[in-house]
Amino acid sequence: MYRYDTYDQTLVDERVVQFRDQMDRYLAGRLGEDEFRPLRLQNGLYIQKHAPMLRIAIPYGMLSSAQLRRLATITRRYDRGYGHFSTRQNLQLNWPALEDVPDILGELAEVQMHAIQTSGNCIRNTTSDQFAGIAKDEVEDPRPWCELIRQWSTLHPEFAFLPRKFKIAVSGAAEDRAAIQVHDIGLRLWRDDKGELKVKVLAGGGLGRTPMIGDVVREDLPWQHLLTYLEACVRVYNQFGRRDNKFKARIKILVKALGIEEFRRRVEAEWAHLKEGPQTLTEGVVASAMAHFPEPERRPVADEAIAAFERLRGENRAFARFVTNNVTDHKVAGYKAVTLSLKRREHAPGDVTADQMEAIADLADRYSFGETRVTHEQNLVLSDVPVDELESLWQALDTLGMANPTVGTLNDIICCPGGDYCSLANAVSIPIAQALQERFEDLDFLYDLGPLDLNISGCMNACGHHHVGHIGILGVDKKGEEYYQVSLGGNSTDDASLGKILGPSFFREDIPDVIDKVLKVYVEQRFEDERFLDTYRRIGLKPFKERVYA
């Protein structure tokens, strides 16, 4: 993992002191609400429905065991003993007292954490593949490049007050697991026939009120120019993005209005002033970033141990289910990445208690070199588990309630906090997720359905990414009453697509039956081994609509 140098630590410590003074002045009445709002937002502090909400940055989703233990301590001391992992690989506290936030930030700084730029009209936390550095299909480890982007974008003086928030995602594998096509900027690391590293740059993707798939701005940018080209893209957006209407202020609206050719021309013109400038990357700078992500000293796993693992998988059905759904292949023979399911009916998707955080930290130390990853699906990953220790890890996770063998299935629901917490939400999200988990809990049925993404958002801001769910559910407000709109056919991977609305919205209590009808159409119409998304794309929306509204 990346470790702070003296510059990083000084910056974060001074930020805490600065915000403590701002908070003191606000509480004393010397700063008005309008003056304080941008200051608190750039420190990750929202005012939500019932209490403040603090969003803590987890750069590209990586957490050390020490950091996870500190989060557990903070949730006990300042919150209600739990935290919420978001689709942006961050952690949110839902109940901190306003006056305690500077103390929380101070305790975070002690373990190299902060909440800087987790909100506000600035460049947010850069996200990436949760299997970065260990994936079998990886072309280039994206983590060092994410770190370089983090350093470039943090407190960038020109981009502190952009027209709207700005999100960047980076993928370095053959399969896109970072949803780069639905980000303001998406970056794909790849190598040409000569083995030279290049960057594919996309712009104008995003969800929310006006969902769009990003367009390619540059196909083959040499790696040396990554930061200067990003600078040019954000400068064009900062100069020409709309500021008169927040609903039309994202870069996707600018790209759509200009057209990709004109947007690309303006970026290239801006880049002409930056190319070969002081932010041009060198081999030394990149090597320094890469040095923070060394290969761990993995012990060899004997062939006999691998064979024993396969035998156990064949003999123990429960263990086999866990391995099939929650365990991912690793680039090193004898190792696996294990996804810890945070989807249980008694908790909101993505919620973890302080006790669980501490237990996970212990497991990370024992099984995965003290490292945990946060996924876009609101789960956690231990990235380096020897196969001869998988059974004992599975048993420990089962005790914690995190061994649910449902990752990637209908029950692995992505869900925003919704109306239970968020002041922007039109409807609740968590009770919908819980009702669906209860309705569709039979494992054999889930496995028969195959891979299926179901995403729920409580409003058009789309924090639950409903637009790119194979099945998406959106809470809407009709004259003060909560209704739910269903969409089908979304996807966030390489063949990204936006879901199409099924039809008129539904009452809350009708949603489980609606989803049941959608699934029955799929089961009846699918070819052998055909995924839900493939069946939908083959037969279209009409058969689903006819069944649901019959």
KAGIQUI-V775195 format. One record per backbone hydrogen bond with DSSP energy under -0.5 kcal/mol. CO is the residue of the C=O (numbers start at 1). NH is the residue of the N-H. Records with the same first field share a line. If there is no record, write none. Layout:
CO = NH  NH
This chain:
5 = 9
6 = 10
7 = 11
8 = 12
9 = 13
10 = 14
11 = 15
12 = 16
13 = 17
14 = 18
15 = 19
16 = 20
17 = 21
18 = 22
19 = 23
20 = 24
21 = 25
22 = 26
23 = 27
24 = 28
25 = 30  31
26 = 29
32 = 36
33 = 37
34 = 38
35 = 39
36 = 40
37 = 41
38 = 42
40 = 43  45
41 = 44
42 = 117
44 = 46  55
46 = 48  53
51 = 48
52 = 96
53 = 46  55
54 = 56  93
56 = 91
58 = 61
59 = 62
61 = 374
63 = 372
64 = 68
65 = 69
66 = 70
67 = 71
68 = 72
69 = 73
70 = 74
71 = 75
72 = 76
73 = 77
74 = 78  79
75 = 79  81
81 = 354
83 = 85  352
84 = 92
86 = 89
90 = 86
91 = 56
92 = 84  94
93 = 54
96 = 52
97 = 100  101
98 = 101
100 = 104
101 = 105
102 = 106
103 = 107
104 = 108
105 = 109
106 = 110
108 = 111  113
109 = 112
114 = 57
115 = 118
120 = 122
121 = 162
122 = 124  166
126 = 60
127 = 170
129 = 132
131 = 134  135
134 = 331
135 = 138
137 = 174
142 = 146
143 = 147
144 = 148
145 = 149
146 = 150
147 = 151
148 = 152
149 = 153
150 = 154
153 = 156
156 = 159
157 = 160
166 = 124
167 = 184  185
168 = 127
169 = 187
170 = 129
171 = 189
172 = 139  140
175 = 177
179 = 182
180 = 183
181 = 214
183 = 205
184 = 204
185 = 169
186 = 202
187 = 171  189
188 = 200
190 = 198
192 = 195
196 = 192
197 = 223
198 = 190
199 = 201  221
200 = 188  202
201 = 217  218
202 = 186
203 = 215
206 = 212
207 = 210
212 = 206
215 = 203  217
218 = 201
221 = 199
222 = 225
223 = 226
224 = 281
225 = 229
226 = 230
227 = 231
228 = 232
229 = 233
230 = 234
231 = 235
232 = 236
233 = 237
234 = 238
235 = 239
236 = 240
237 = 241
245 = 248
246 = 249
248 = 242
250 = 253  254
251 = 255
252 = 256
253 = 257
254 = 258
255 = 259
259 = 263
260 = 264
261 = 265
262 = 266
263 = 267
264 = 268
265 = 269
266 = 270
267 = 271
268 = 272
270 = 273
271 = 274  275
274 = 277
277 = 280
282 = 286
283 = 287
284 = 288
285 = 289
286 = 290
287 = 291
289 = 292
290 = 293
291 = 294
296 = 298
300 = 302
302 = 306
303 = 307
304 = 308
305 = 309
306 = 310
307 = 311
308 = 312
309 = 313
310 = 314
311 = 315
312 = 316
315 = 317
316 = 320
317 = 321
318 = 322
319 = 323
320 = 324
321 = 325
322 = 326
323 = 327
326 = 339
328 = 337
331 = 333
332 = 335
334 = 387
335 = 330
336 = 385
337 = 328
338 = 340  382
339 = 341
340 = 380
342 = 344  350
344 = 347
348 = 351
350 = 85
352 = 83
353 = 357
354 = 358
355 = 359
356 = 360
357 = 361
358 = 362
359 = 363
360 = 364
361 = 365
362 = 366
363 = 367
364 = 368  370  371
368 = 371
370 = 65
372 = 63
373 = 381
375 = 378
379 = 375
380 = 340
381 = 373  383
382 = 338
384 = 386
385 = 336
386 = 389
387 = 390
389 = 393
390 = 394
391 = 395
392 = 396
393 = 397
394 = 398
395 = 399
396 = 400
397 = 401  402  403
398 = 401
402 = 341
404 = 406
406 = 409
408 = 452
409 = 412
411 = 413
414 = 456
417 = 420
418 = 421  422
421 = 49  50
422 = 425
427 = 419
429 = 433
430 = 434
431 = 435
432 = 436
433 = 437
434 = 438
435 = 439
436 = 440
438 = 441
442 = 446
443 = 447
444 = 448
445 = 449
446 = 450
451 = 532
452 = 454
453 = 455  470  471
454 = 414
455 = 473
456 = 416
457 = 475
458 = 426  427
459 = 462
462 = 465
465 = 468
466 = 469
467 = 499
469 = 490
470 = 489
471 = 455
472 = 487
473 = 457
474 = 485
476 = 478  483
477 = 479
478 = 481
481 = 478
482 = 508
483 = 476
484 = 506
485 = 474
486 = 502
487 = 472
488 = 500
491 = 497
493 = 496
494 = 496
497 = 491
500 = 488
506 = 484
507 = 510  511
508 = 511
510 = 514
511 = 515
512 = 516
513 = 517
514 = 518
515 = 519
516 = 520
517 = 521
518 = 522
519 = 523
520 = 524
521 = 525
522 = 526
527 = 530
531 = 535
532 = 536
533 = 537
534 = 538
535 = 539
536 = 540
541 = 544  545
542 = 546
543 = 547
544 = 548
545 = 549
547 = 550
